[in-house]
Amino acid sequence: MKTYIKIALSVLVISSLFTSCEDLLTQTNPNKATEDTFWKNEADFNLALTSCYTPLKNALNGGYYGTRGVMLRISRADEVDFRNDISDIYTTNRFTNSTSNSLTQGMFYQFYNALYRTNSIMQKLEEKGGQFSTEFQNAVKGECLFIRGFYLFQLAKEFKDAPLKLTASQSPATFPLAKSSQAEIWAQAKKDLETAASLLPISNVVGKPTQGAAFAALGKIYLYEENWQKAIDILLPLTKAPYTYKLVDFDWNFDDIHENNAESIFELLIEDVGGTDLWGNGENINSTQSNTRPKEYAAAEVGGWYEANPTQQMMNIFLKEKDKTGNFDYRARCSVAWDYDGCTYYQKPFRKVFAQDKWNTYWILKYQNWKTRSDEPSPPKSFINERAIRYAEVILQLAEANLNVNKLDEAIGYLNQIRQRANLNDYSGAKTKEGIFADLVHQRAIEFFVEGERFYDLRRWGLLKSTLETCDEVRYKNYMGGEKGSFNKFNYYPIPTKEIDNNPLCTPSEGW
């Protein structure tokens, strides 16, 4: 069961110390902590560290693993269709979004909000480090660098070129900053994660990053840069002692019963420690520390808001291969509900939940409460932890990296670990790079359905255009409207208009 860590609600107040450029005119509350009264002891630094995770989990304002952040990450691939209810998500799904999209703007500023916080902590640690033990200083610095490196990777993955802010300052003179290239941002992320790995322990308190998490994040950057051998060098040790990661029952990764299991390398705690405000900014004293993901995707028949459904193209991928006993892929049955013999949805047979005219519909199961509840009640608070890095991803990254250095047997071996977990037969296709790559694409599509990996995989493999073309004619036409030469502006989210207006050194994103 979930282990709850009760965090003082004052940590949400502490975050007011770490403001972004847009908050400079906010008046200081004399009852809140200030620079003069804070940063006195280890407890203060630990509270400040806790506040660094809030931007990742912010549910409605672009937190990368929050409800809307996940929607932004899955909306542009071929996995799901969104209905026209949340306009800023619908426009990204249809490739009609603009530089004023409030949610992509929110994601952009959540990254910088978190960067400001980590930079602030490290600056204060350097200033006051003599007051604390070397062990404590290393722990704080390691955690800060992991968070910063993790954020920087995602920032450049989403926006490509962007300002690289490595200091915390309240002086308006420091706010204008030109963009750095994606390569430069990732170079800093790699530097941060390498240092973090040298400082973090192999095992840590639940919810805190570990050495393995830093190496897993670092290896992923090398994979994105197509530095295949370096990715292998970084990721391979994670499969051996002293690390103890292993694949577990696939379904254990998306419920609140099996959290922090052996497959989880980095997990964000979503805990019932906040207030009652579901629609706040996640920072104020009354904000819930939950998300609304299950309610968003559940069918109306079980109290949900039915915001998105799996596409037929995704279902064709799920149904392509049956397992050793003739059943549909176990991961498919844990990820989607549809009308097959034995399917249950919120503890009832599929056909008991839906009228006959909906027997041909598909419904998301991942991160839903379909096994433990009969419906999604109000208020729509979910406390299922977000698994940000799973060991399965390390295994499939090793398969991809080995494939690209022509170690075909090793690549097949890693693929077979994933296939065996799903009760599939071992790979029996052509022993060629093309054949093995096709199965890698297939396995990643199923393994990481609605986990926010598919769009970025298709983009980096050069398969995005052809995949969208066979999925939805209108979406494809809109997407192609963003193409100019070899570049398509819709491959990245744009720097928000607000940043361009306020930062005279920052130029618009390419194509926007």
Secondary structure, DSSP 8 states (H G I E B T S, - for coil): --------THHHHHGGGS--GGGTTS---TTS--TTTSS-SHHHHHHHHHHTTHHHH-TTTT-TTSHHHHHHHHTTSSSEEE-TTSHHHHHHHTT---TT-HHHHHHHHHHHHHHHHHHHHHHHHHHHGGGS-HHHHHHHHHHHHHHHHHHHHHHHHHHSSEE---S----GGG----EE-HHHHHHHHHHHHHHHHHHS-SS-STTS--HHHHHHHHHHHHHHTT-HHHHHHHHGGGGSTT-------GGGGGSSSSTT-TTEEEEE---S-S-SBTTS-S-STTB-S-B-HHHHHS-GGGT----EEE-HHHHHHHTS-B-TTS-B-HHHHHHEE-SSTT-EETTEEHHHHS-GGGTT--EE-TTS-TTT-SS--SS--B---EEEEEHHHHHHHHHHHHHHTT-HHHHHHHHHHHHHHTT-----S-SSHHHHHHHHHHHHHHHTTTTT-HHHHHHHHT-HHHHHHTT-HHHHHHHHTTEETTEEGGGS----HHHHHH-TT----TT-
